[in-house]
Amino acid sequence: MKRRLARIDAFRRDPWPIQERQFQRLIRDGRSTQWGKAFGYKSIRSVADFQREVPVSAYEDLFPYIERVMRGEDRVLWPSPIHFFSKSSGTTNARSKFIPVSRESLDEGHFRAGKDMMALWIDNKPTTRVFEGKGLSVGGSLSQNQLNEQTITGDISAVVMKNLPSWAQFIRTPSLKVALMDGWEDKIRCMAEEASRENVTSILGVPTWTMVLIQKVLEITGKENILDVWPNFEVFIHGAVAFQPYRDLFRKEIFATDSVRYLETYNASEGFFGLQDDLEFPNELLLMLDYGIFYEFIPLSELGKQHPKALTLPEVELNQNYAVVISTNAGLWRYLIGDTVRFTSKEPYRVRISGRTKHFINAFGEEVIIENAEVALTAACEATHATITDYTAAPIYMRSGSERHGHRGGHEWVIEFSTPPDNPERFVALLDETLRRINSDYDAKRSFDLALIRPSVHQVPPGTFYEWMKRRGKLGGQNKVPRLFNSREYVEEILQMTSEHQELGVEK
């Protein structure tokens, strides 16, 4: 691990040569593929050549090639055989996306990231005793590929667990048999039963599903505090969703002690991208530059153009939102992953995940992104001593919704609290005020209530979001509650499901 820390320090100091090497290797390996032949990889010598010859692709653009790989065709997108496909949330033309997972992407990406994660933890806390216990990971499930029974599909967490080396299996819990079970509710029960008997010192998982698992452990053991079950617990390693709204909940209620620390990761079905390298910088992730991925960044003003201008690392600016484009050692070429980030540092390159290219509210030109929502909710929670379990929001379109909105639009929030605000009126006011302060477009639309009125916030009972995800068939560690959406589909479904809900706040 100390040797690996030296490599990480190297790309902190001198990042671009490492990215150039990743690029050259990817182009070299891609030349023998059908994709590489179609786009003239033999003639590509520079990043400028690559950007000129190869289009930026969404999943829908790559799907015809991915489908051929899933049917067993070789050397379509990547030269080595593909035995696993990571299944993630749906796209416009299908319920699910299937992302190729190569041996190289596992070895050089996910597995290296797992070791780096622990190396950075030890670097931050040299006195750690985390290896005296076991790491608990909340994973998904696997199934045969219906297009080719010789290959497997499943959540990326399950694909990684299935392929872990024996030493890594030894230091984790639950058993692989339980970790890869189908049926989320039975699986949670079995995971809780096994984990309750172990000396768990760390957890790797999504905050929402981790809370469900911990609650089940407490039910089984009859304990009120999870630290009575796992007294040597040290670190919660989290990812997939922004942690800021959950931070107080974990610190004050779930792990009610300052001795438990938190480490953020940035990984997805498409690859592993970032790690929190410094505990003093929460929500800031060191971009990991030698995991077999070449990065480009598209300014949001370029999104939707036929030939968007993409920037490389030396060209990015601080505090600007960019859509992330990756080329990977599993055959994703100039792939638009759907995340937006902004750089908080260039020495080294650290990013904050600011949202999703499709998850935002922009019904009236207000351009509210997930990062705006997280900041505003955090401010409202801190001031009213509230903690949030889950939430989603959508626009109230002009001349729709209840009569009190009249011809004006607004935003409607559905929030499940672990600890409700002590002053609901102030919670709504601060949510609105903070959004106005940090987002000038929202503020302009809110001025004098001309286009947008003050937000409407609904409190729903505990367990509402879990039940809603269950009804949608979306239980599991890889499934996330959509935070912001331009459609009212999700908000309407949840409010219909909860006939008794309390509305917070009153329009002036």
C-alpha positions as CSV (number, residue, x, y, z in Angstrom):
1,M,0.0,0.0,0.0
2,K,2.9,2.4,0.7
3,R,4.2,1.7,-2.8
4,R,0.8,2.5,-4.2
5,L,0.7,5.8,-2.3
6,A,3.8,6.8,-4.1
7,R,2.1,6.3,-7.4
8,I,-0.9,8.3,-6.3
9,D,1.4,11.1,-5.2
10,A,3.0,11.0,-8.6
11,F,-0.2,11.8,-10.5
12,R,-1.1,14.4,-7.9
13,R,2.1,16.2,-8.8
14,D,2.2,15.6,-12.6
15,P,-1.2,14.4,-13.8
16,W,-1.2,15.0,-17.6
17,P,1.6,12.5,-18.6
18,I,-0.3,9.7,-16.9
19,Q,-3.5,10.6,-18.7
20,E,-1.6,10.8,-22.0
21,R,-0.3,7.3,-21.4
22,Q,-3.8,6.0,-20.6
23,F,-4.9,7.6,-23.9
24,Q,-2.2,6.1,-26.0
25,R,-2.7,2.6,-24.6
26,L,-6.4,2.8,-25.2
27,I,-6.0,3.8,-28.8
28,R,-3.4,1.1,-29.3
29,D,-5.6,-1.6,-27.8
30,G,-8.7,-0.4,-29.7
31,R,-7.1,-0.5,-33.2
32,S,-7.9,-4.2,-33.6
33,T,-11.6,-3.8,-32.7
34,Q,-14.4,-3.3,-35.1
35,W,-15.1,0.1,-33.6
36,G,-11.5,1.1,-33.9
37,K,-11.4,0.1,-37.6
38,A,-14.6,1.9,-38.3
39,F,-13.2,5.2,-36.8
40,G,-9.7,5.0,-38.1
41,Y,-7.8,4.3,-34.9
42,K,-4.7,3.4,-36.9
43,S,-4.4,7.0,-38.0
44,I,-5.1,8.6,-34.6
45,R,-1.9,10.0,-33.1
46,S,-3.2,12.7,-30.7
47,V,-6.2,13.7,-28.6
48,A,-7.1,16.2,-31.3
49,D,-7.3,13.4,-33.9
50,F,-9.4,11.4,-31.5
51,Q,-11.9,14.2,-30.8
52,R,-12.1,14.9,-34.6
53,E,-12.7,11.3,-35.7
54,V,-14.7,9.8,-32.8
55,P,-18.2,11.1,-31.8
56,V,-19.4,11.7,-28.3
57,S,-21.8,8.8,-27.6
58,A,-24.7,8.3,-25.2
59,Y,-25.8,4.8,-24.3
60,E,-28.3,4.7,-27.1
61,D,-25.5,5.4,-29.6
62,L,-23.3,2.6,-28.3
63,F,-26.1,0.1,-27.8
64,P,-26.0,-1.6,-31.2
65,Y,-22.3,-2.4,-30.6
66,I,-23.0,-3.5,-27.0
67,E,-25.8,-5.8,-28.1
68,R,-23.4,-7.5,-30.5
69,V,-20.9,-8.0,-27.6
70,M,-23.8,-9.4,-25.5
71,R,-24.6,-11.9,-28.2
72,G,-21.0,-13.2,-28.1
73,E,-19.3,-11.4,-30.9
74,D,-15.6,-10.8,-30.3
75,R,-13.5,-7.7,-30.7
76,V,-16.4,-5.3,-31.2
77,L,-15.5,-2.6,-28.8
78,W,-12.6,-4.1,-26.9
79,P,-10.0,-6.8,-27.9
80,S,-10.3,-9.1,-24.8
81,P,-13.3,-11.3,-24.2
82,I,-16.2,-9.8,-22.2
83,H,-17.7,-12.3,-19.7
84,F,-19.7,-9.8,-17.5
85,F,-22.1,-7.0,-18.1
86,S,-23.0,-4.4,-15.4
87,K,-26.7,-3.7,-15.3
88,S,-27.7,-0.3,-14.3
89,S,-30.9,1.9,-14.4
90,G,-32.8,2.3,-17.6
91,T,-32.4,4.5,-20.6
92,T,-34.8,6.0,-23.1
93,N,-34.9,2.8,-25.2
94,A,-34.8,0.1,-22.5
95,R,-35.5,-0.6,-18.8
96,S,-31.9,-1.3,-18.1
97,K,-28.4,-0.5,-19.4
98,F,-25.8,-3.2,-19.9
99,I,-22.2,-2.0,-19.6
100,P,-19.4,-4.3,-20.7
101,V,-17.0,-5.2,-17.9
102,S,-13.6,-6.4,-19.1
103,R,-10.9,-8.2,-17.0
104,E,-8.7,-5.1,-17.5
105,S,-11.4,-2.8,-16.1
106,L,-11.7,-5.0,-13.0
107,D,-8.0,-5.4,-12.3
108,E,-6.9,-1.9,-13.2
109,G,-10.0,-0.1,-12.1
110,H,-12.3,-1.6,-9.4
111,F,-9.8,-3.8,-7.7
112,R,-7.0,-1.2,-7.7
113,A,-9.5,1.3,-6.4
114,G,-10.5,-1.0,-3.5
115,K,-6.8,-1.3,-2.5
116,D,-6.3,2.5,-3.0
117,M,-9.3,3.2,-0.9
118,M,-7.8,1.4,2.1
119,A,-4.3,2.8,1.4
120,L,-5.7,6.3,1.6
121,W,-7.7,5.4,4.7
122,I,-4.5,4.2,6.4
123,D,-2.6,7.3,5.1
124,N,-5.3,9.4,6.8
125,K,-5.4,7.3,10.0
126,P,-2.2,5.4,10.6
127,T,-3.5,4.1,13.9
128,T,-6.4,2.3,12.3
129,R,-7.3,-1.3,13.4
130,V,-9.8,-1.7,10.6
131,F,-8.1,-5.0,9.4
132,E,-8.7,-6.6,12.8
133,G,-12.4,-6.9,11.8
134,K,-14.4,-7.4,8.6
135,G,-15.7,-5.0,5.9
136,L,-19.4,-5.2,5.2
137,S,-20.5,-4.5,1.7
138,V,-24.1,-4.2,0.4
139,G,-24.2,-5.7,-3.0
140,G,-26.5,-6.7,-5.8
141,S,-27.2,-10.0,-7.7
142,L,-26.2,-11.8,-10.8
143,S,-28.1,-13.6,-13.6
144,Q,-27.3,-15.3,-16.9
145,N,-27.3,-13.1,-20.0
146,Q,-30.4,-13.9,-21.9
147,L,-28.7,-13.2,-25.2
148,N,-25.7,-15.5,-24.4
149,E,-25.8,-18.0,-21.5
150,Q,-22.0,-18.1,-21.4
151,T,-21.9,-14.6,-19.9
152,I,-23.3,-12.9,-16.8
153,T,-25.2,-9.7,-16.1
154,G,-25.7,-8.0,-12.7
155,D,-25.1,-4.9,-10.5
156,I,-21.5,-3.8,-10.7
157,S,-21.1,-4.5,-7.0
158,A,-22.1,-8.1,-7.6
159,V,-19.7,-8.4,-10.6
160,V,-16.9,-7.1,-8.5
161,M,-17.7,-9.4,-5.5
162,K,-17.9,-12.4,-7.8
163,N,-14.4,-11.8,-9.1
164,L,-12.7,-10.7,-5.9
165,P,-9.5,-12.6,-5.1
166,S,-9.7,-15.1,-2.1
167,W,-7.8,-12.8,0.3
168,A,-10.4,-10.1,-0.3
169,Q,-13.2,-12.5,0.3
170,F,-11.7,-13.5,3.6
171,I,-11.8,-10.0,5.0
172,R,-15.3,-9.2,4.0
173,T,-18.9,-10.1,5.1
174,P,-21.5,-11.5,4.4
175,S,-20.6,-14.7,2.6
176,L,-20.6,-14.6,-1.2
177,K,-23.6,-16.9,-1.2
178,V,-25.6,-14.4,0.8
179,A,-24.1,-11.3,-0.9
180,L,-25.3,-12.5,-4.3
181,M,-28.8,-13.6,-3.3
182,D,-31.8,-12.6,-5.3
183,G,-34.8,-11.2,-3.5
184,W,-33.8,-8.0,-1.7
185,E,-35.8,-8.4,1.5
186,D,-34.7,-12.0,2.1
187,K,-31.2,-11.0,1.3
188,I,-31.2,-8.0,3.8
189,R,-32.4,-10.4,6.5
190,C,-29.7,-13.0,5.8
191,M,-27.0,-10.2,5.5
192,A,-28.1,-8.8,8.8
193,E,-28.1,-12.2,10.5
194,E,-24.5,-12.9,9.3
195,A,-23.2,-9.4,9.9
196,S,-24.6,-9.2,13.4
197,R,-22.3,-12.1,14.4
198,E,-19.1,-10.5,13.0
199,N,-16.7,-7.8,14.2
200,V,-17.6,-5.3,11.5
201,T,-15.1,-2.4,11.3
202,S,-16.1,-0.8,8.0
203,I,-19.0,-0.6,5.6
204,L,-19.0,0.0,1.9
205,G,-22.4,0.9,0.5
206,V,-25.0,3.4,-0.6
207,P,-26.4,5.5,2.4
208,T,-30.0,4.6,1.9
209,W,-29.6,0.9,1.7
210,T,-27.0,0.9,4.5
211,M,-29.6,2.4,6.8
212,V,-32.1,-0.3,5.9
213,L,-29.5,-3.0,6.7
214,I,-28.5,-1.4,10.0
215,Q,-32.1,-1.2,11.1
216,K,-32.5,-4.9,10.3
217,V,-29.4,-5.7,12.4
218,L,-30.9,-3.7,15.3
219,E,-34.2,-5.6,15.0
220,I,-32.4,-9.0,15.1
221,T,-30.1,-8.1,18.0
222,G,-32.6,-6.1,20.0
223,K,-30.0,-3.4,20.4
224,E,-30.8,0.3,20.2
225,N,-27.3,1.5,19.0
226,I,-25.4,-0.2,16.2
227,L,-22.1,0.5,18.0
228,D,-23.3,-1.9,20.7
229,V,-23.3,-4.5,18.0
230,W,-20.1,-3.4,16.3
231,P,-18.1,-1.6,19.0
232,N,-14.9,-1.5,16.9
233,F,-16.5,0.1,13.8
234,E,-14.3,2.8,12.2
235,V,-15.3,4.0,8.8
236,F,-18.3,4.2,6.5
237,I,-17.2,4.3,2.8
238,H,-20.1,5.6,0.8
239,G,-20.9,6.4,-2.9
240,A,-23.5,6.5,-5.6
241,V,-25.5,9.4,-4.1
242,A,-24.5,12.7,-2.5
243,F,-23.8,12.2,1.2
244,Q,-24.4,15.8,2.4
245,P,-28.1,15.4,3.2
246,Y,-27.3,12.2,5.1
247,R,-24.2,13.4,7.0
248,D,-26.0,14.7,10.1
249,L,-28.3,11.6,10.2
250,F,-25.3,9.3,10.3
251,R,-23.2,11.4,12.7
252,K,-26.0,12.2,15.1
253,E,-28.2,9.1,15.0
254,I,-26.8,6.1,13.2
255,F,-23.1,6.3,14.4
256,A,-23.6,8.8,17.2
257,T,-19.8,9.3,17.9
258,D,-17.0,11.4,16.5
259,S,-14.8,8.3,16.3
260,V,-16.5,7.0,13.2
261,R,-15.3,8.6,10.0
262,Y,-16.6,8.8,6.5
263,L,-14.9,8.3,3.2
264,E,-16.5,9.1,-0.2
265,T,-16.0,7.2,-3.5
266,Y,-17.0,8.0,-7.1
267,N,-17.7,4.8,-8.9
268,A,-20.4,3.6,-11.4
269,S,-21.2,0.7,-13.7
270,E,-18.9,2.3,-16.3
271,G,-15.8,2.5,-14.1
272,F,-14.2,3.8,-10.9
273,F,-13.4,7.5,-11.1
274,G,-12.5,9.1,-7.8
275,L,-11.7,8.7,-4.1
276,Q,-11.7,11.1,-1.2
277,D,-8.0,11.3,-0.4
278,D,-8.2,13.7,2.5
279,L,-10.7,13.5,5.4
280,E,-10.5,17.3,5.7
281,F,-12.1,17.7,2.3
282,P,-15.6,16.1,2.5
283,N,-17.4,15.9,-0.8
284,E,-14.2,16.4,-2.8
285,L,-12.8,13.5,-4.7
286,L,-9.3,13.0,-6.1
287,L,-9.7,12.0,-9.8
288,M,-7.9,8.7,-10.2
289,L,-6.0,8.9,-13.4
290,D,-4.4,5.5,-13.9
291,Y,-7.5,3.2,-13.8
292,G,-7.5,2.6,-17.6
293,I,-9.8,5.6,-18.2
294,F,-9.2,8.7,-20.4
295,Y,-11.3,11.7,-19.3
296,E,-12.8,14.6,-21.2
297,F,-15.2,17.3,-19.9
298,I,-17.9,19.1,-21.9
299,P,-19.1,22.5,-20.7
300,L,-22.9,22.4,-20.1
301,S,-23.4,25.1,-22.7
302,E,-22.1,22.6,-25.3
303,L,-24.4,19.7,-24.4
304,G,-26.9,18.9,-27.1
305,K,-24.7,20.2,-29.9
306,Q,-23.9,17.8,-32.7
307,H,-20.1,18.3,-32.2
308,P,-19.7,19.5,-28.6
309,K,-16.4,21.0,-27.6
310,A,-14.7,18.7,-25.1
311,L,-11.8,19.7,-22.8
312,T,-9.0,17.7,-21.4
313,L,-7.6,18.1,-17.9
314,P,-5.2,20.9,-18.6
315,E,-8.1,22.9,-20.1
316,V,-10.7,22.7,-17.4
317,E,-11.5,25.7,-15.1
318,L,-12.4,25.7,-11.4
319,N,-16.0,25.9,-10.3
320,Q,-17.5,25.3,-13.7
321,N,-20.0,22.5,-14.3
322,Y,-18.9,19.9,-16.8
323,A,-20.5,16.7,-18.2
324,V,-18.1,13.8,-17.9
325,V,-17.0,11.9,-21.0
326,I,-14.9,8.7,-20.6
327,S,-13.0,6.3,-22.8
328,T,-12.3,3.0,-21.0
329,N,-10.5,-0.3,-21.0
330,A,-13.8,-2.0,-21.4
331,G,-14.6,-0.4,-24.8
332,L,-16.6,2.6,-23.9
333,W,-15.4,5.3,-26.4
334,R,-16.1,9.0,-25.7
335,Y,-19.0,7.9,-23.6
336,L,-21.2,10.5,-21.9
337,I,-21.9,8.9,-18.5
338,G,-24.6,11.3,-17.4
339,D,-22.8,12.9,-14.4
340,T,-21.8,16.5,-14.0
341,V,-18.8,17.6,-11.9
342,R,-17.0,20.7,-11.1
343,F,-13.4,21.0,-10.2
344,T,-12.5,22.3,-6.7
345,S,-8.8,22.0,-7.2
346,K,-6.3,21.5,-10.1
347,E,-3.3,20.8,-7.9
348,P,-4.2,17.9,-7.5
349,Y,-7.4,17.5,-9.6
350,R,-10.3,17.1,-7.3
351,V,-14.0,17.2,-8.3
352,R,-17.3,17.5,-6.7
353,I,-20.2,15.6,-8.2
354,S,-22.7,18.4,-9.0
355,G,-25.6,16.4,-10.6
356,R,-26.8,14.5,-13.6
357,T,-27.2,15.7,-17.1
358,K,-30.8,14.5,-17.0
359,H,-31.6,14.9,-13.3
360,F,-32.4,18.6,-12.8
361,I,-35.3,21.0,-12.8
362,N,-35.4,23.5,-15.6
363,A,-39.1,23.9,-16.3
364,F,-38.9,27.8,-16.2
365,G,-35.2,28.5,-16.9
366,E,-34.2,28.1,-13.3
367,E,-31.6,25.4,-13.9
368,V,-31.6,23.8,-10.4
369,I,-29.1,21.0,-10.3
370,I,-28.7,18.3,-7.6
371,E,-25.8,20.2,-6.0
372,N,-28.0,23.2,-5.5
373,A,-30.6,21.0,-3.8
374,E,-28.1,19.3,-1.5
375,V,-26.7,22.7,-0.3
376,A,-30.2,24.2,0.3
377,L,-31.5,21.1,2.1
378,T,-28.4,21.0,4.3
379,A,-28.8,24.6,5.3
380,A,-32.5,24.1,6.1
381,C,-31.8,21.0,8.1
382,E,-29.0,22.5,10.1
383,A,-31.1,25.5,11.1
384,T,-34.2,23.4,12.1
385,H,-32.4,20.4,13.6
386,A,-33.8,18.1,11.0
387,T,-32.3,15.0,9.3
388,I,-33.5,13.7,6.0
389,T,-33.8,10.0,4.9
390,D,-34.8,10.6,1.3
391,Y,-36.3,13.2,-1.0
392,T,-37.4,14.0,-4.6
393,A,-38.6,17.1,-6.3
394,A,-40.4,18.2,-9.5
395,P,-41.8,21.3,-11.0
396,I,-45.4,22.5,-10.6
397,Y,-46.1,23.6,-14.1
398,M,-48.1,26.7,-14.9
399,R,-51.8,26.1,-15.0
400,S,-51.4,22.7,-13.5
401,G,-51.5,21.4,-9.9
402,S,-53.7,22.9,-7.3
403,E,-55.7,26.0,-7.8
404,R,-53.6,28.1,-5.4
405,H,-50.7,28.2,-7.8
406,G,-52.8,30.1,-10.4
407,H,-50.9,30.8,-13.6
408,R,-47.5,30.6,-11.8
409,G,-45.1,27.7,-11.6
410,G,-43.2,26.3,-8.6
411,H,-41.3,23.4,-7.2
412,E,-42.9,20.6,-5.2
413,W,-40.7,18.6,-2.8
414,V,-41.5,15.3,-1.2
415,I,-39.3,14.6,1.8
416,E,-39.0,11.7,4.3
417,F,-37.4,12.9,7.5
418,S,-35.7,10.8,10.2
419,T,-36.0,13.9,12.5
420,P,-38.6,16.4,11.3
421,P,-37.8,20.1,11.4
422,D,-38.6,21.8,14.7
423,N,-40.0,24.8,12.7
424,P,-41.5,23.6,9.4
425,E,-42.2,27.1,8.2
426,R,-38.6,28.1,8.7
427,F,-37.4,24.9,6.9
428,V,-39.3,25.9,3.7
429,A,-38.2,29.5,4.0
430,L,-34.5,28.5,4.3
431,L,-34.8,26.0,1.5
432,D,-36.1,28.7,-0.8
433,E,-33.7,31.4,0.5
434,T,-30.6,29.3,0.0
435,L,-31.6,28.3,-3.5
436,R,-32.1,31.9,-4.3
437,R,-28.7,32.8,-2.9
438,I,-26.7,30.1,-4.7
439,N,-28.6,30.0,-8.0
440,S,-29.1,33.3,-9.8
441,D,-31.4,31.8,-12.4
442,Y,-33.7,30.5,-9.7
443,D,-33.6,33.8,-7.9
444,A,-34.5,35.7,-11.0
445,K,-37.6,33.5,-11.6
446,R,-38.6,33.8,-7.9
447,S,-38.4,37.6,-7.9
448,F,-41.8,39.0,-6.9
449,D,-43.3,35.5,-7.5
450,L,-43.5,36.3,-11.2
451,A,-42.6,32.9,-12.6
452,L,-42.0,30.7,-9.5
453,I,-43.8,30.8,-6.2
454,R,-42.2,29.6,-3.0
455,P,-41.6,25.8,-2.8
456,S,-44.3,23.4,-1.6
457,V,-42.9,20.7,0.7
458,H,-44.6,17.5,1.7
459,Q,-43.5,15.3,4.6
460,V,-44.2,11.6,4.1
461,P,-44.1,8.9,6.7
462,P,-41.0,6.8,7.5
463,G,-40.5,4.0,5.0
464,T,-42.4,5.7,2.2
465,F,-39.5,5.8,-0.3
466,Y,-38.5,2.2,0.5
467,E,-42.1,1.1,-0.2
468,W,-42.2,3.2,-3.4
469,M,-38.9,1.7,-4.7
470,K,-40.2,-1.8,-3.8
471,R,-43.4,-1.2,-5.9
472,R,-41.2,-0.1,-8.8
473,G,-39.0,-3.2,-8.5
474,K,-36.0,-1.1,-7.6
475,L,-34.9,-2.5,-4.3
476,G,-31.1,-3.1,-4.1
477,G,-27.9,-1.3,-3.5
478,Q,-27.5,-0.1,-7.1
479,N,-30.9,1.6,-7.3
480,K,-31.1,5.2,-6.3
481,V,-34.1,7.5,-5.7
482,P,-34.2,10.2,-8.5
483,R,-33.6,13.5,-6.8
484,L,-34.7,16.1,-9.3
485,F,-36.8,15.5,-12.4
486,N,-38.5,17.7,-14.9
487,S,-41.4,15.3,-15.1
488,R,-43.9,15.1,-12.3
489,E,-44.1,11.3,-12.7
490,Y,-42.3,10.3,-9.5
491,V,-43.8,13.0,-7.2
492,E,-47.3,12.1,-8.4
493,E,-46.7,8.3,-7.7
494,I,-45.4,8.9,-4.2
495,L,-48.2,11.3,-3.3
496,Q,-50.8,8.9,-4.6
497,M,-49.2,6.1,-2.6
498,T,-49.3,8.1,0.6
499,S,-52.9,9.3,1.0
500,E,-52.1,10.8,4.4
501,H,-49.3,13.2,4.3
502,Q,-48.6,16.5,6.0
503,E,-47.8,19.6,3.9
504,L,-45.1,21.8,5.3
505,G,-45.1,25.6,4.7
506,V,-47.7,28.0,3.6
507,E,-47.5,30.2,0.5
508,K,-47.5,33.9,1.3
